[in-house]
Amino acid sequence: MAAEDLLVVVLAIIIGTLAAIVYSLRILVLLERRIARMDENLLIITKKIAEEEIRIEHEQEVIEKELTSRKTKKKK
Protein backbone atom coordinates (compact mmCIF):
# COMPACT_ATOMS: atom_id res chain seq x y z
CA MET A 1 0.00 0.00 0.00
CA ALA A 2 2.78 2.43 0.85
CA ALA A 3 4.43 1.75 -2.50
CA GLU A 4 1.16 2.44 -4.33
CA ASP A 5 0.69 5.71 -2.41
CA LEU A 6 4.23 6.74 -3.25
CA LEU A 7 3.63 5.89 -6.92
CA VAL A 8 0.46 8.03 -6.95
CA VAL A 9 2.35 10.96 -5.40
CA VAL A 10 5.20 10.67 -7.92
CA LEU A 11 2.77 10.47 -10.85
CA ALA A 12 0.87 13.49 -9.51
CA ILE A 13 4.11 15.46 -9.30
CA ILE A 14 5.08 14.46 -12.85
CA ILE A 15 1.65 15.38 -14.23
CA GLY A 16 1.71 18.69 -12.37
CA THR A 17 5.14 19.48 -13.73
CA LEU A 18 4.07 18.65 -17.28
CA ALA A 19 0.98 20.84 -16.90
CA ALA A 20 3.16 23.72 -15.69
CA ILE A 21 5.47 23.29 -18.69
CA VAL A 22 2.56 23.29 -21.12
CA TYR A 23 1.09 26.40 -19.50
CA SER A 24 4.47 28.15 -19.66
CA LEU A 25 4.81 27.30 -23.34
CA ARG A 26 1.33 28.69 -23.98
CA ILE A 27 2.29 31.96 -22.28
CA LEU A 28 5.52 32.10 -24.31
CA VAL A 29 3.60 31.66 -27.57
CA LEU A 30 1.17 34.43 -26.61
CA LEU A 31 4.01 36.76 -25.73
CA GLU A 32 5.78 35.97 -28.99
CA ARG A 33 2.62 36.86 -30.92
CA ARG A 34 2.33 40.14 -29.03
CA ILE A 35 5.94 41.00 -29.76
CA ALA A 36 5.43 40.16 -33.43
CA ARG A 37 2.44 42.52 -33.56
CA MET A 38 4.50 45.21 -31.85
CA ASP A 39 7.25 44.76 -34.44
CA GLU A 40 4.72 45.10 -37.26
CA ASN A 41 3.30 48.26 -35.71
CA LEU A 42 6.80 49.69 -35.28
CA LEU A 43 7.53 49.04 -38.95
CA ILE A 44 4.31 50.81 -39.96
CA ILE A 45 5.15 53.78 -37.73
CA THR A 46 8.70 53.89 -39.12
CA LYS A 47 7.41 53.93 -42.70
CA LYS A 48 5.01 56.77 -41.89
CA ILE A 49 7.79 58.78 -40.25
CA ALA A 50 10.08 58.21 -43.24
CA GLU A 51 7.36 59.35 -45.66
CA GLU A 52 6.72 62.44 -43.57
CA GLU A 53 10.43 63.18 -43.42
CA ILE A 54 10.71 62.93 -47.20
CA ARG A 55 7.73 65.26 -47.57
CA ILE A 56 9.30 67.77 -45.17
CA GLU A 57 12.64 67.63 -46.98
CA HIS A 58 10.89 68.29 -50.28
CA GLU A 59 9.03 71.26 -48.80
CA GLN A 60 12.29 72.55 -47.38
CA GLU A 61 13.94 72.39 -50.80
CA VAL A 62 11.04 74.30 -52.35
CA ILE A 63 11.24 76.98 -49.66
CA GLU A 64 15.01 77.27 -50.02
CA LYS A 65 14.66 77.68 -53.81
CA GLU A 66 12.06 80.41 -53.30
CA LEU A 67 14.30 82.20 -50.84
CA THR A 68 17.35 82.04 -53.10
CA SER A 69 15.31 83.29 -56.04
CA ARG A 70 14.06 86.23 -53.94
CA LYS A 71 17.60 87.06 -52.88
CA THR A 72 18.82 87.08 -56.48
CA LYS A 73 15.92 89.31 -57.54
CA LYS A 74 16.67 91.79 -54.76
CA LYS A 75 20.36 91.96 -55.75
CA LYS A 76 19.50 92.89 -59.32
Secondary structure, DSSP 4 states (H G I P E B T S, - for coil): -HHHHHHHHHHHHHHHHHHHHHHHHHHHHHHHHHHHHHHHHHHHHHHHHHHHHHHHHHHHHHHHHHHHHHHHHHH-
